[in-house]
Amino acid sequence: MNAAKALVGALMAIGSIAASAATLTTGSIEMGLFADGGLGSGGVGINLVGGPGDAITPGCLCEGWGAAANGTGSYTYGGSNTFSSAVYTPIDASHAKSVVTTSTGLQITHEYSPAAGGKLFSVAVTIKNIGAALATDVRYARTLDWDVPPGHFSDDFSTIYGGSPTGPAGKVFSTSLDPFAVPDPMVSRASFHDVNATDAPGDLGGYFILKFGDLAAGEEVTFNTFIGADFTTAALIGDLASVGVEAYSYTFDNDAGVTYAWGFAGLGLPPVFETPEPGSLALVALAGLGLAASRRRKLAA
């Protein structure tokens, strides 16, 4: 993946809408937003207060999202974008809104608010056809390179789930552990393609393409994304369960214990996790500690 990261400078040469910058906080996590809804503004991607550090900005800023209609995609990646316009509206320290328009007549709104007791940000996404004609094959993509400290690359373990035990399902069209390309929703990734993975080692991330079919003039579709962190994988799974996540990506560093995640809800799929009882969550946490200790012993061997 190092060779792929070397290409990021060239990829960031795409035209950029002037972006305002802001850092939102729930008190537990911090998230830096550009006007277009991309992460990394002010050097902040996603950071757990009291944790080992930011999980997005240590490496390349290989992060962003995109939308497509009529076979043409627009996207933001690494702080630059190909949108027609982007307007960011701060509301308070933990709430904000980003509204983007594309050349294909789509208006994409991201509304940010705390969730899961502040361990997640809820991002309510609305895609609306503001053009006069039918918008065909409407898609949304999200890509994120996880660089969790302290090891950033070598000690990270990534998990991805596409909505069913066999991979992508429902409105999830394609997935990958490869985050090192612009998130054009018309382009699937060839590597780590459409296969669920658990604790895959290395410098990886997550890429999802969602498909929503056609939108008539004035029609819209809504769903939610969630991004955040917690001090154990078991605790973060509990956070994801509390918001009904249906597909997700998460990563932890073997030496830190803190786990970072993002996922989707409102796609018409069953929630992945049941909300655990307090006692069962404690058992899962103990199992997670045993698994982490086992990994450390293997790495030391």
URPE-V629926 format. One record per pair of residues at least 6 apart in sequence whose ideal C-beta (glycine too) atoms are under 8 Angstrom apart, sorted by the first residue. I is the first residue (numbers start at 1). J is the second residue. D is the distance in whole Angstrom. If there is no record, write none. Layout:
# URPE-V629926
i = <I | I>
j = <J | J>
d = <D | D>
This chain:
# URPE-V629926
i = <1 | 1 | 1 | 1 | 1 | 1 | 2 | 4 | 4 | 4 | 5 | 5 | 5 | 5 | 5 | 7 | 8 | 8 | 8 | 8 | 8 | 11 | 11 | 11 | 11 | 12 | 12 | 12 | 12 | 13 | 14 | 14 | 14 | 14 | 14 | 15 | 15 | 15 | 16 | 16 | 16 | 17 | 17 | 17 | 17 | 17 | 17 | 18 | 19 | 19 | 19 | 19 | 19 | 19 | 19 | 19 | 19 | 20 | 20 | 20 | 21 | 21 | 21 | 21 | 21 | 21 | 22 | 22 | 22 | 22 | 22 | 22 | 22 | 23 | 23 | 23 | 23 | 23 | 23 | 23 | 24 | 24 | 24 | 24 | 24 | 24 | 24 | 24 | 24 | 24 | 25 | 25 | 25 | 25 | 26 | 26 | 26 | 26 | 26 | 27 | 27 | 27 | 28 | 28 | 28 | 28 | 28 | 29 | 29 | 29 | 29 | 29 | 29 | 29 | 29 | 29 | 29 | 30 | 30 | 30 | 30 | 31 | 31 | 31 | 31 | 31 | 31 | 31 | 31 | 32 | 32 | 32 | 32 | 32 | 32 | 32 | 33 | 33 | 33 | 33 | 33 | 33 | 34 | 34 | 34 | 34 | 34 | 34 | 35 | 35 | 35 | 35 | 36 | 36 | 36 | 36 | 36 | 36 | 36 | 37 | 37 | 37 | 37 | 37 | 37 | 37 | 37 | 38 | 38 | 38 | 38 | 38 | 38 | 38 | 38 | 39 | 39 | 39 | 39 | 39 | 40 | 40 | 40 | 40 | 40 | 40 | 41 | 43 | 43 | 44 | 44 | 45 | 45 | 45 | 45 | 45 | 45 | 46 | 46 | 46 | 46 | 46 | 46 | 46 | 47 | 47 | 47 | 47 | 48 | 48 | 48 | 48 | 48 | 48 | 48 | 50 | 51 | 51 | 51 | 51 | 52 | 52 | 52 | 52 | 52 | 52 | 53 | 53 | 54 | 55 | 55 | 55 | 55 | 55 | 55 | 55 | 56 | 56 | 56 | 56 | 56 | 57 | 58 | 58 | 58 | 59 | 59 | 59 | 59 | 59 | 60 | 60 | 60 | 61 | 61 | 62 | 62 | 62 | 62 | 62 | 62 | 62 | 62 | 63 | 63 | 63 | 63 | 63 | 63 | 64 | 64 | 64 | 64 | 64 | 64 | 64 | 64 | 64 | 65 | 65 | 65 | 65 | 65 | 65 | 65 | 66 | 66 | 66 | 66 | 66 | 66 | 66 | 66 | 66 | 66 | 66 | 67 | 67 | 67 | 67 | 67 | 67 | 67 | 67 | 67 | 67 | 67 | 67 | 67 | 68 | 68 | 68 | 68 | 68 | 68 | 68 | 68 | 68 | 68 | 69 | 69 | 69 | 69 | 69 | 69 | 69 | 69 | 69 | 69 | 69 | 70 | 70 | 70 | 70 | 71 | 71 | 71 | 72 | 72 | 72 | 73 | 73 | 73 | 73 | 73 | 73 | 74 | 74 | 74 | 74 | 74 | 74 | 74 | 74 | 75 | 75 | 75 | 75 | 75 | 75 | 75 | 76 | 76 | 76 | 76 | 77 | 77 | 77 | 81 | 83 | 83 | 83 | 84 | 84 | 84 | 85 | 85 | 86 | 86 | 86 | 87 | 87 | 87 | 88 | 88 | 88 | 89 | 89 | 89 | 89 | 90 | 91 | 94 | 94 | 94 | 95 | 95 | 95 | 96 | 96 | 97 | 97 | 97 | 97 | 98 | 98 | 98 | 99 | 99 | 99 | 100 | 100 | 100 | 100 | 101 | 101 | 101 | 102 | 104 | 104 | 105 | 105 | 105 | 105 | 105 | 105 | 106 | 106 | 106 | 106 | 106 | 106 | 106 | 107 | 107 | 107 | 107 | 107 | 108 | 108 | 108 | 108 | 108 | 109 | 109 | 109 | 109 | 110 | 110 | 110 | 111 | 111 | 111 | 112 | 112 | 112 | 113 | 113 | 113 | 114 | 114 | 114 | 115 | 115 | 115 | 115 | 115 | 115 | 115 | 116 | 116 | 116 | 116 | 116 | 116 | 117 | 119 | 119 | 119 | 119 | 119 | 119 | 120 | 120 | 120 | 120 | 120 | 120 | 121 | 121 | 121 | 122 | 122 | 122 | 122 | 123 | 123 | 123 | 123 | 124 | 124 | 125 | 125 | 125 | 125 | 125 | 126 | 126 | 126 | 127 | 127 | 127 | 127 | 127 | 127 | 127 | 128 | 128 | 128 | 128 | 129 | 129 | 129 | 129 | 129 | 129 | 129 | 129 | 130 | 131 | 132 | 133 | 134 | 134 | 134 | 134 | 135 | 135 | 135 | 136 | 137 | 137 | 137 | 138 | 138 | 138 | 138 | 138 | 138 | 139 | 139 | 139 | 139 | 139 | 139 | 139 | 140 | 140 | 140 | 140 | 140 | 141 | 141 | 141 | 141 | 141 | 141 | 141 | 142 | 142 | 142 | 142 | 142 | 142 | 143 | 143 | 143 | 143 | 143 | 143 | 143 | 143 | 144 | 144 | 144 | 144 | 144 | 144 | 145 | 145 | 145 | 145 | 146 | 146 | 146 | 146 | 146 | 146 | 146 | 146 | 146 | 147 | 147 | 147 | 148 | 148 | 148 | 148 | 148 | 148 | 148 | 149 | 149 | 150 | 150 | 150 | 151 | 151 | 151 | 151 | 152 | 152 | 153 | 153 | 154 | 154 | 155 | 155 | 155 | 155 | 156 | 156 | 156 | 156 | 156 | 156 | 156 | 156 | 157 | 157 | 157 | 157 | 157 | 157 | 157 | 157 | 158 | 158 | 158 | 158 | 158 | 158 | 158 | 158 | 158 | 158 | 158 | 159 | 159 | 159 | 159 | 159 | 159 | 159 | 159 | 160 | 160 | 160 | 160 | 160 | 160 | 160 | 160 | 160 | 160 | 161 | 161 | 161 | 161 | 161 | 162 | 162 | 162 | 162 | 162 | 162 | 162 | 162 | 163 | 163 | 163 | 163 | 163 | 163 | 163 | 164 | 164 | 165 | 166 | 167 | 167 | 167 | 167 | 168 | 168 | 168 | 169 | 170 | 170 | 170 | 170 | 171 | 171 | 171 | 171 | 171 | 171 | 171 | 172 | 172 | 172 | 172 | 172 | 172 | 172 | 173 | 173 | 173 | 173 | 174 | 174 | 174 | 174 | 174 | 174 | 174 | 175 | 175 | 175 | 175 | 175 | 175 | 175 | 175 | 175 | 176 | 176 | 176 | 176 | 176 | 176 | 176 | 176 | 177 | 177 | 177 | 177 | 177 | 177 | 177 | 177 | 178 | 178 | 178 | 178 | 178 | 178 | 179 | 179 | 179 | 179 | 180 | 181 | 181 | 183 | 185 | 185 | 188 | 188 | 189 | 192 | 192 | 204 | 205 | 205 | 206 | 206 | 208 | 208 | 208 | 210 | 210 | 210 | 212 | 215 | 222 | 223 | 223 | 223 | 223 | 224 | 224 | 224 | 224 | 225 | 225 | 225 | 225 | 226 | 226 | 226 | 226 | 226 | 226 | 226 | 226 | 227 | 227 | 228 | 228 | 228 | 228 | 228 | 229 | 229 | 229 | 229 | 229 | 230 | 230 | 230 | 230 | 230 | 231 | 231 | 231 | 232 | 232 | 232 | 232 | 232 | 232 | 233 | 233 | 233 | 233 | 234 | 234 | 234 | 234 | 234 | 235 | 235 | 235 | 236 | 236 | 236 | 236 | 237 | 237 | 237 | 238 | 238 | 238 | 238 | 239 | 240 | 240 | 240 | 240 | 240 | 241 | 241 | 241 | 241 | 241 | 241 | 242 | 243 | 244 | 244 | 245 | 245 | 245 | 245 | 245 | 245 | 246 | 246 | 246 | 246 | 246 | 246 | 246 | 246 | 246 | 247 | 247 | 247 | 247 | 247 | 248 | 248 | 248 | 248 | 248 | 249 | 249 | 249 | 250 | 250 | 250 | 250 | 251 | 251 | 251 | 252 | 252 | 252 | 254 | 254 | 254 | 254 | 255 | 257 | 263 | 265 | 276>
j = <153 | 178 | 180 | 202 | 203 | 204 | 203 | 178 | 180 | 181 | 59 | 60 | 62 | 180 | 203 | 180 | 60 | 61 | 62 | 78 | 180 | 77 | 78 | 181 | 182 | 77 | 78 | 79 | 80 | 80 | 77 | 80 | 81 | 82 | 182 | 80 | 81 | 82 | 79 | 80 | 81 | 35 | 36 | 81 | 83 | 85 | 86 | 35 | 34 | 35 | 36 | 38 | 41 | 79 | 81 | 86 | 88 | 34 | 35 | 88 | 32 | 33 | 34 | 35 | 41 | 42 | 32 | 33 | 41 | 42 | 88 | 90 | 96 | 30 | 31 | 32 | 33 | 41 | 42 | 44 | 30 | 31 | 32 | 33 | 93 | 94 | 95 | 96 | 112 | 121 | 31 | 49 | 93 | 94 | 94 | 114 | 118 | 119 | 121 | 49 | 94 | 118 | 48 | 49 | 117 | 118 | 119 | 46 | 47 | 48 | 49 | 118 | 119 | 120 | 121 | 228 | 229 | 44 | 46 | 47 | 49 | 39 | 44 | 45 | 46 | 47 | 112 | 121 | 227 | 39 | 40 | 41 | 42 | 43 | 44 | 45 | 39 | 41 | 88 | 96 | 98 | 112 | 40 | 41 | 76 | 79 | 86 | 88 | 86 | 87 | 88 | 98 | 76 | 81 | 83 | 86 | 88 | 98 | 100 | 65 | 76 | 86 | 98 | 100 | 108 | 110 | 123 | 63 | 64 | 65 | 76 | 77 | 78 | 79 | 81 | 45 | 46 | 56 | 63 | 144 | 56 | 57 | 61 | 63 | 78 | 79 | 79 | 54 | 57 | 54 | 57 | 54 | 55 | 56 | 57 | 61 | 63 | 54 | 55 | 56 | 227 | 228 | 229 | 260 | 53 | 54 | 55 | 229 | 55 | 228 | 229 | 230 | 231 | 258 | 260 | 231 | 229 | 231 | 256 | 258 | 148 | 149 | 150 | 253 | 256 | 258 | 149 | 150 | 149 | 146 | 147 | 148 | 149 | 229 | 251 | 260 | 63 | 144 | 145 | 146 | 147 | 147 | 147 | 149 | 152 | 145 | 147 | 152 | 153 | 203 | 78 | 145 | 180 | 78 | 79 | 77 | 78 | 143 | 144 | 145 | 179 | 180 | 205 | 77 | 78 | 143 | 144 | 145 | 179 | 75 | 76 | 77 | 78 | 81 | 142 | 143 | 182 | 183 | 75 | 76 | 140 | 141 | 142 | 143 | 183 | 73 | 74 | 75 | 76 | 77 | 140 | 141 | 182 | 183 | 184 | 185 | 73 | 74 | 75 | 100 | 102 | 106 | 108 | 127 | 138 | 139 | 140 | 141 | 185 | 74 | 104 | 137 | 138 | 139 | 140 | 141 | 184 | 185 | 186 | 102 | 104 | 105 | 106 | 129 | 135 | 136 | 137 | 138 | 139 | 215 | 104 | 135 | 136 | 137 | 136 | 137 | 186 | 103 | 104 | 186 | 139 | 141 | 184 | 185 | 186 | 187 | 81 | 82 | 83 | 84 | 102 | 103 | 104 | 106 | 81 | 82 | 141 | 182 | 183 | 184 | 185 | 82 | 83 | 86 | 183 | 143 | 182 | 183 | 100 | 100 | 101 | 102 | 101 | 102 | 103 | 100 | 101 | 98 | 99 | 100 | 98 | 99 | 100 | 96 | 97 | 98 | 96 | 97 | 98 | 99 | 96 | 97 | 112 | 113 | 114 | 111 | 112 | 113 | 111 | 112 | 109 | 110 | 111 | 112 | 109 | 110 | 112 | 107 | 108 | 109 | 107 | 108 | 109 | 110 | 107 | 108 | 130 | 108 | 131 | 135 | 129 | 130 | 131 | 132 | 133 | 135 | 127 | 128 | 129 | 130 | 131 | 135 | 138 | 126 | 127 | 128 | 129 | 130 | 125 | 126 | 127 | 128 | 140 | 124 | 125 | 126 | 128 | 123 | 124 | 125 | 123 | 124 | 126 | 121 | 122 | 123 | 121 | 122 | 124 | 120 | 121 | 122 | 121 | 122 | 226 | 228 | 239 | 242 | 243 | 226 | 228 | 239 | 240 | 242 | 243 | 239 | 228 | 229 | 230 | 235 | 236 | 239 | 226 | 227 | 228 | 239 | 240 | 243 | 226 | 227 | 228 | 224 | 225 | 226 | 243 | 224 | 225 | 226 | 227 | 222 | 224 | 140 | 222 | 223 | 224 | 225 | 220 | 221 | 222 | 138 | 140 | 212 | 215 | 220 | 221 | 222 | 215 | 218 | 219 | 220 | 135 | 138 | 215 | 216 | 217 | 218 | 219 | 220 | 218 | 217 | 217 | 217 | 214 | 215 | 216 | 217 | 214 | 215 | 216 | 214 | 211 | 213 | 214 | 211 | 212 | 213 | 214 | 215 | 221 | 173 | 185 | 186 | 209 | 210 | 211 | 212 | 185 | 209 | 210 | 212 | 223 | 183 | 184 | 185 | 207 | 208 | 209 | 210 | 183 | 206 | 207 | 208 | 225 | 262 | 179 | 181 | 182 | 183 | 205 | 206 | 207 | 208 | 179 | 205 | 206 | 207 | 249 | 262 | 179 | 180 | 203 | 205 | 156 | 158 | 179 | 204 | 205 | 206 | 249 | 251 | 260 | 153 | 156 | 203 | 156 | 251 | 252 | 253 | 256 | 258 | 260 | 253 | 256 | 253 | 255 | 256 | 253 | 254 | 255 | 256 | 203 | 253 | 202 | 203 | 202 | 203 | 253 | 254 | 255 | 299 | 201 | 202 | 203 | 204 | 251 | 252 | 253 | 254 | 199 | 200 | 201 | 251 | 252 | 253 | 254 | 295 | 177 | 197 | 199 | 200 | 202 | 204 | 205 | 206 | 249 | 250 | 251 | 197 | 198 | 199 | 200 | 248 | 249 | 250 | 251 | 175 | 176 | 177 | 192 | 196 | 197 | 200 | 206 | 248 | 249 | 196 | 247 | 248 | 249 | 272 | 168 | 169 | 172 | 175 | 194 | 196 | 208 | 247 | 169 | 170 | 172 | 246 | 247 | 267 | 269 | 170 | 269 | 196 | 196 | 175 | 194 | 195 | 196 | 174 | 175 | 194 | 269 | 246 | 267 | 268 | 269 | 210 | 211 | 212 | 223 | 267 | 268 | 269 | 208 | 209 | 210 | 247 | 264 | 267 | 269 | 188 | 209 | 210 | 211 | 188 | 189 | 193 | 194 | 207 | 208 | 209 | 193 | 194 | 195 | 196 | 206 | 207 | 208 | 209 | 247 | 188 | 189 | 191 | 192 | 193 | 194 | 206 | 207 | 191 | 192 | 197 | 200 | 204 | 205 | 206 | 207 | 189 | 191 | 192 | 204 | 205 | 207 | 204 | 205 | 206 | 207 | 205 | 187 | 189 | 207 | 209 | 210 | 194 | 209 | 207 | 200 | 204 | 251 | 249 | 251 | 249 | 262 | 247 | 249 | 264 | 223 | 264 | 267 | 221 | 221 | 266 | 264 | 265 | 266 | 267 | 243 | 264 | 265 | 266 | 262 | 263 | 264 | 265 | 240 | 243 | 245 | 261 | 262 | 263 | 264 | 265 | 261 | 262 | 236 | 239 | 260 | 261 | 262 | 236 | 258 | 259 | 260 | 261 | 236 | 238 | 239 | 258 | 259 | 257 | 258 | 259 | 257 | 258 | 259 | 285 | 288 | 289 | 250 | 252 | 259 | 288 | 281 | 284 | 285 | 287 | 288 | 259 | 281 | 285 | 250 | 259 | 260 | 261 | 273 | 276 | 284 | 273 | 275 | 276 | 281 | 261 | 248 | 261 | 263 | 272 | 273 | 271 | 272 | 273 | 274 | 275 | 276 | 275 | 265 | 265 | 271 | 263 | 264 | 265 | 271 | 272 | 273 | 263 | 264 | 265 | 266 | 267 | 269 | 270 | 271 | 272 | 263 | 264 | 267 | 269 | 272 | 261 | 262 | 263 | 264 | 272 | 261 | 262 | 263 | 259 | 260 | 261 | 262 | 259 | 260 | 261 | 258 | 259 | 260 | 292 | 295 | 296 | 299 | 296 | 292 | 272 | 271 | 284>
d = <8 | 8 | 6 | 7 | 4 | 7 | 8 | 8 | 4 | 8 | 7 | 5 | 7 | 6 | 8 | 7 | 4 | 8 | 6 | 6 | 7 | 6 | 7 | 7 | 6 | 7 | 5 | 7 | 5 | 8 | 7 | 5 | 7 | 6 | 7 | 7 | 8 | 6 | 7 | 4 | 6 | 7 | 6 | 6 | 6 | 7 | 5 | 8 | 4 | 4 | 6 | 8 | 7 | 7 | 8 | 7 | 8 | 8 | 5 | 5 | 7 | 7 | 6 | 8 | 4 | 5 | 7 | 5 | 7 | 8 | 7 | 6 | 6 | 6 | 7 | 5 | 7 | 7 | 5 | 5 | 7 | 5 | 8 | 6 | 7 | 6 | 8 | 6 | 6 | 7 | 8 | 8 | 6 | 6 | 5 | 4 | 4 | 8 | 7 | 7 | 8 | 5 | 7 | 6 | 8 | 4 | 5 | 6 | 7 | 6 | 7 | 7 | 7 | 8 | 7 | 5 | 6 | 6 | 7 | 5 | 7 | 6 | 7 | 7 | 5 | 8 | 8 | 6 | 7 | 6 | 6 | 4 | 5 | 7 | 3 | 6 | 7 | 6 | 7 | 6 | 7 | 7 | 7 | 5 | 7 | 6 | 8 | 7 | 4 | 7 | 4 | 6 | 4 | 5 | 6 | 4 | 8 | 6 | 6 | 6 | 7 | 8 | 4 | 7 | 8 | 4 | 8 | 6 | 5 | 7 | 4 | 7 | 8 | 6 | 7 | 5 | 7 | 6 | 5 | 8 | 6 | 6 | 5 | 6 | 7 | 6 | 7 | 8 | 6 | 6 | 7 | 5 | 6 | 2 | 5 | 8 | 7 | 7 | 5 | 6 | 6 | 7 | 6 | 6 | 7 | 5 | 7 | 8 | 8 | 8 | 4 | 7 | 7 | 6 | 7 | 8 | 7 | 7 | 7 | 5 | 8 | 4 | 6 | 7 | 5 | 6 | 4 | 7 | 7 | 6 | 6 | 5 | 7 | 7 | 7 | 4 | 6 | 7 | 7 | 7 | 6 | 7 | 4 | 6 | 5 | 6 | 4 | 6 | 7 | 7 | 7 | 7 | 8 | 4 | 6 | 7 | 6 | 7 | 8 | 4 | 5 | 6 | 7 | 7 | 7 | 7 | 5 | 6 | 7 | 6 | 4 | 4 | 7 | 8 | 8 | 6 | 7 | 5 | 7 | 6 | 7 | 6 | 5 | 7 | 6 | 5 | 6 | 3 | 7 | 8 | 7 | 4 | 7 | 4 | 6 | 5 | 7 | 6 | 8 | 8 | 6 | 5 | 5 | 6 | 8 | 7 | 5 | 8 | 6 | 7 | 7 | 7 | 7 | 4 | 8 | 8 | 7 | 4 | 5 | 7 | 4 | 7 | 5 | 7 | 4 | 6 | 7 | 5 | 8 | 7 | 5 | 6 | 5 | 7 | 8 | 7 | 6 | 7 | 5 | 7 | 7 | 8 | 4 | 5 | 5 | 7 | 7 | 5 | 5 | 8 | 4 | 7 | 7 | 8 | 7 | 6 | 7 | 5 | 5 | 6 | 8 | 8 | 7 | 8 | 8 | 7 | 5 | 6 | 8 | 5 | 7 | 6 | 5 | 6 | 5 | 7 | 5 | 7 | 7 | 5 | 7 | 5 | 8 | 7 | 7 | 5 | 6 | 5 | 8 | 8 | 5 | 7 | 8 | 7 | 5 | 8 | 6 | 5 | 8 | 5 | 7 | 7 | 5 | 7 | 7 | 5 | 8 | 7 | 7 | 5 | 7 | 5 | 8 | 8 | 5 | 8 | 7 | 7 | 7 | 7 | 6 | 6 | 3 | 8 | 7 | 6 | 6 | 7 | 6 | 7 | 8 | 6 | 7 | 8 | 8 | 5 | 8 | 5 | 7 | 7 | 5 | 8 | 8 | 8 | 7 | 4 | 8 | 5 | 7 | 6 | 7 | 4 | 8 | 6 | 7 | 6 | 7 | 5 | 8 | 7 | 7 | 7 | 7 | 4 | 6 | 8 | 8 | 8 | 5 | 8 | 7 | 4 | 8 | 5 | 6 | 7 | 5 | 7 | 5 | 8 | 7 | 5 | 5 | 7 | 3 | 5 | 8 | 7 | 7 | 5 | 6 | 6 | 8 | 6 | 7 | 7 | 4 | 7 | 7 | 7 | 6 | 7 | 7 | 6 | 7 | 6 | 6 | 7 | 5 | 6 | 6 | 7 | 7 | 6 | 5 | 8 | 8 | 8 | 7 | 4 | 4 | 8 | 4 | 7 | 6 | 7 | 5 | 7 | 8 | 6 | 5 | 6 | 6 | 7 | 6 | 7 | 7 | 5 | 8 | 5 | 7 | 7 | 7 | 8 | 5 | 7 | 7 | 5 | 7 | 7 | 4 | 7 | 6 | 6 | 5 | 7 | 6 | 8 | 5 | 7 | 8 | 4 | 7 | 4 | 7 | 7 | 5 | 7 | 6 | 8 | 7 | 5 | 7 | 7 | 5 | 7 | 8 | 4 | 7 | 7 | 5 | 8 | 6 | 5 | 5 | 8 | 7 | 6 | 4 | 7 | 8 | 4 | 6 | 6 | 8 | 7 | 5 | 7 | 8 | 4 | 6 | 7 | 7 | 8 | 5 | 5 | 6 | 4 | 7 | 7 | 6 | 6 | 7 | 6 | 6 | 6 | 5 | 7 | 6 | 8 | 8 | 8 | 7 | 4 | 8 | 8 | 5 | 4 | 6 | 8 | 7 | 7 | 7 | 7 | 5 | 7 | 6 | 8 | 4 | 7 | 6 | 7 | 6 | 8 | 7 | 8 | 6 | 7 | 7 | 5 | 8 | 4 | 7 | 7 | 7 | 7 | 4 | 6 | 5 | 6 | 7 | 8 | 7 | 5 | 7 | 6 | 8 | 6 | 8 | 6 | 5 | 8 | 5 | 8 | 5 | 5 | 6 | 5 | 8 | 6 | 4 | 6 | 5 | 4 | 7 | 6 | 8 | 6 | 4 | 5 | 4 | 6 | 4 | 7 | 5 | 8 | 8 | 7 | 7 | 7 | 5 | 6 | 6 | 6 | 6 | 5 | 6 | 8 | 5 | 5 | 4 | 5 | 6 | 6 | 8 | 4 | 6 | 8 | 6 | 8 | 6 | 5 | 7 | 7 | 7 | 8 | 5 | 6 | 4 | 4 | 7 | 7 | 6 | 8 | 7 | 4 | 8 | 6 | 8 | 8 | 7 | 6 | 6 | 8 | 8 | 7 | 4 | 6 | 5 | 5 | 7 | 8 | 4 | 8 | 4 | 6 | 6 | 4 | 7 | 7 | 8 | 5 | 5 | 5 | 7 | 7 | 6 | 7 | 3 | 7 | 6 | 8 | 7 | 7 | 7 | 5 | 8 | 8 | 6 | 5 | 8 | 7 | 7 | 7 | 8 | 3 | 7 | 7 | 8 | 7 | 7 | 7 | 7 | 5 | 7 | 7 | 6 | 7 | 4 | 6 | 7 | 7 | 5 | 5 | 6 | 7 | 6 | 8 | 7 | 6 | 6 | 8 | 6 | 5 | 8 | 7 | 7 | 4 | 7 | 6 | 7 | 7 | 8 | 7 | 6 | 7 | 4 | 7 | 4 | 8 | 6 | 7 | 6 | 6 | 6 | 8 | 6 | 8 | 7 | 6 | 6 | 8 | 7 | 6 | 4 | 5 | 6 | 4 | 4 | 8 | 5 | 8 | 8 | 7 | 6 | 5 | 8 | 6 | 6 | 8 | 7 | 8 | 7 | 6 | 5 | 8 | 6 | 6 | 6 | 7 | 6 | 7 | 8 | 4 | 6 | 4 | 7 | 6 | 6 | 5 | 4 | 4 | 7 | 5 | 7 | 6 | 7 | 7 | 6 | 5 | 8 | 5 | 4 | 7 | 6 | 6 | 6 | 5 | 7 | 7 | 7 | 6 | 7 | 3 | 7 | 7 | 7 | 6 | 7 | 6 | 6 | 4 | 8 | 7 | 6 | 8 | 6 | 4 | 7 | 7 | 6 | 6 | 6 | 8 | 7 | 8 | 7 | 7>
